[in-house]
Amino acid sequence: MSDTKYFLYGLGIGAVAGVLLAPRSGHETMRMIGQTAAKKRNAAAEQLDRARRAAETTAEGIATAFEKGRDQLVG
């Protein structure tokens, strides 16, 4: 037999085994992927919000320190 026939037989056997031995249906897998993506998206949004608040706090602190320094220099 040629290598191509062995490859095609192996491909067919692998596809059948994959379908028969899959732990969940395609619909379940897609739902699970969607849920995981939503969780990751929410976690990223929360991290972005925390970073934004930290940047705002830092900017406010810098502005306050700048004003105090300016007031001390000017008198």
MIDOSE-1310 file (N, C-alpha, C; in nm, 2 decimals, decimal comma, always signed):
residues 75
msdt	+0,08/-0,12/+0,00/+0,00/+0,00/+0,00/+0,09/+0,12/+0,00; +0,04/+0,23/-0,06/+0,11/+0,35/-0,07/+0,10/+0,43/+0,06; +0,19/+0,52/+0,09/+0,19/+0,60/+0,21/+0,06/+0,68/+0,21; +0,01/+0,73/+0,10/-0,11/+0,81/+0,10/-0,23/+0,73/+0,15
kyfl	-0,24/+0,60/+0,11/-0,35/+0,52/+0,16/-0,34/+0,50/+0,31; -0,22/+0,48/+0,36/-0,20/+0,46/+0,51/-0,24/+0,59/+0,58; -0,20/+0,70/+0,52/-0,24/+0,83/+0,58/-0,39/+0,85/+0,58; -0,46/+0,82/+0,47/-0,60/+0,84/+0,47/-0,67/+0,74/+0,56
yglg	-0,62/+0,62/+0,57/-0,68/+0,52/+0,67/-0,66/+0,58/+0,81; -0,54/+0,62/+0,84/-0,52/+0,68/+0,98/-0,60/+0,80/+1,01; -0,62/+0,88/+0,91/-0,70/+1,00/+0,92/-0,85/+0,96/+0,95; -0,90/+0,87/+0,88/-1,04/+0,82/+0,90/-1,05/+0,75/+1,04
igav	-0,96/+0,67/+1,07/-0,97/+0,60/+1,21/-0,96/+0,71/+1,32; -0,87/+0,80/+1,30/-0,86/+0,91/+1,40/-0,98/+0,99/+1,41; -1,05/+1,02/+1,30/-1,17/+1,10/+1,31/-1,28/+1,03/+1,37; -1,30/+0,90/+1,34/-1,40/+0,82/+1,40/-1,37/+0,80/+1,55
agvl	-1,25/+0,78/+1,59/-1,22/+0,76/+1,73/-1,24/+0,89/+1,81; -1,21/+1,00/+1,74/-1,23/+1,13/+1,81/-1,38/+1,16/+1,83; -1,46/+1,12/+1,74/-1,61/+1,14/+1,75/-1,66/+1,05/+1,86; -1,62/+0,93/+1,86/-1,67/+0,83/+1,95/-1,62/+0,85/+2,10
lapr	-1,50/+0,90/+2,11/-1,44/+0,92/+2,24/-1,44/+1,06/+2,30; -1,51/+1,15/+2,23/-1,51/+1,29/+2,27/-1,58/+1,30/+2,40; -1,53/+1,37/+2,50/-1,59/+1,38/+2,63/-1,72/+1,46/+2,64; -1,74/+1,55/+2,54/-1,87/+1,62/+2,54/-1,90/+1,66/+2,39
sghe	-2,03/+1,70/+2,37/-2,07/+1,73/+2,24/-2,01/+1,86/+2,19; -2,02/+1,88/+2,06/-1,97/+2,00/+2,00/-2,04/+2,13/+2,06; -2,17/+2,11/+2,08/-2,25/+2,22/+2,14/-2,20/+2,25/+2,28; -2,18/+2,15/+2,36/-2,13/+2,17/+2,50/-1,99/+2,24/+2,49
tmrm	-1,90/+2,19/+2,40/-1,77/+2,24/+2,39/-1,77/+2,39/+2,36; -1,86/+2,43/+2,26/-1,87/+2,57/+2,22/-1,92/+2,65/+2,33; -2,02/+2,60/+2,41/-2,07/+2,67/+2,52/-1,97/+2,70/+2,63; -1,89/+2,59/+2,65/-1,78/+2,60/+2,75/-1,67/+2,70/+2,71
igqt	-1,64/+2,70/+2,58/-1,54/+2,80/+2,53/-1,60/+2,94/+2,54; -1,73/+2,96/+2,51/-1,79/+3,09/+2,52/-1,79/+3,14/+2,67; -1,82/+3,05/+2,76/-1,82/+3,09/+2,90/-1,68/+3,12/+2,95; -1,58/+3,05/+2,91/-1,44/+3,07/+2,94/-1,40/+3,21/+2,89
aakk	-1,43/+3,23/+2,76/-1,40/+3,36/+2,70/-1,46/+3,48/+2,77; -1,59/+3,46/+2,81/-1,66/+3,57/+2,89/-1,59/+3,59/+3,02; -1,55/+3,49/+3,09/-1,48/+3,50/+3,22/-1,35/+3,58/+3,20; -1,27/+3,54/+3,09/-1,14/+3,61/+3,07/-1,16/+3,75/+3,03
rnaa	-1,27/+3,78/+2,95/-1,30/+3,92/+2,91/-1,34/+4,00/+3,03; -1,42/+3,94/+3,12/-1,45/+4,02/+3,25/-1,33/+4,04/+3,33; -1,25/+3,94/+3,35/-1,13/+3,96/+3,43/-1,04/+4,06/+3,37; -1,02/+4,07/+3,24/-0,94/+4,17/+3,18/-1,00/+4,31/+3,20
aeql	-1,13/+4,32/+3,19/-1,20/+4,45/+3,21/-1,18/+4,50/+3,35; -1,19/+4,40/+3,45/-1,16/+4,44/+3,59/-1,02/+4,49/+3,61; -0,92/+4,42/+3,55/-0,78/+4,46/+3,57/-0,76/+4,59/+3,50; -0,82/+4,62/+3,39/-0,81/+4,75/+3,33/-0,87/+4,86/+3,41
drar	-0,98/+4,83/+3,48/-1,05/+4,93/+3,56/-0,96/+4,96/+3,69; -0,90/+4,85/+3,74/-0,81/+4,87/+3,86/-0,69/+4,95/+3,82; -0,63/+4,93/+3,70/-0,52/+5,00/+3,65/-0,55/+5,15/+3,63; -0,67/+5,17/+3,57/-0,72/+5,31/+3,55/-0,73/+5,38/+3,68
raae	-0,79/+5,32/+3,78/-0,81/+5,38/+3,91/-0,68/+5,41/+3,97; -0,58/+5,32/+3,96/-0,45/+5,34/+4,02/-0,38/+5,46/+3,95; -0,39/+5,47/+3,82/-0,33/+5,58/+3,74/-0,39/+5,71/+3,78; -0,52/+5,71/+3,80/-0,59/+5,83/+3,85/-0,54/+5,88/+3,99
ttae	-0,53/+5,78/+4,08/-0,48/+5,81/+4,21/-0,34/+5,86/+4,21; -0,26/+5,80/+4,13/-0,12/+5,84/+4,11/-0,11/+5,98/+4,06; -0,19/+6,01/+3,95/-0,19/+6,14/+3,89/-0,24/+6,25/+3,99; -0,34/+6,21/+4,07/-0,39/+6,31/+4,17/-0,28/+6,34/+4,28
giat	-0,21/+6,23/+4,32/-0,10/+6,24/+4,42/+0,01/+6,33/+4,36; +0,05/+6,31/+4,24/+0,15/+6,39/+4,17/+0,11/+6,54/+4,16; -0,02/+6,56/+4,13/-0,06/+6,70/+4,12/-0,06/+6,77/+4,25; -0,10/+6,69/+4,36/-0,10/+6,75/+4,49/+0,04/+6,78/+4,54
afek	+0,14/+6,69/+4,51/+0,28/+6,71/+4,55/+0,33/+6,83/+4,47; +0,30/+6,84/+4,34/+0,35/+6,95/+4,26/+0,29/+7,09/+4,32; +0,17/+7,09/+4,35/+0,11/+7,21/+4,41/+0,18/+7,25/+4,54; +0,20/+7,15/+4,63/+0,27/+7,18/+4,75/+0,41/+7,23/+4,73
grdq	+0,48/+7,17/+4,64/+0,61/+7,22/+4,61/+0,62/+7,35/+4,55; +0,52/+7,38/+4,46/+0,51/+7,51/+4,40/+0,48/+7,62/+4,51; +0,39/+7,58/+4,60/+0,35/+7,68/+4,71/+0,47/+7,71/+4,80; +0,55/+7,61/+4,82/+0,67/+7,63/+4,91/+0,77/+7,72/+4,84
lvg	+0,78/+7,70/+4,71/+0,88/+7,78/+4,64/+0,83/+7,93/+4,62; +0,71/+7,94/+4,60/+0,65/+8,08/+4,57/+0,63/+8,15/+4,71; +0,59/+8,07/+4,80/+0,58/+8,13/+4,94/+0,45/+8,14/+4,99
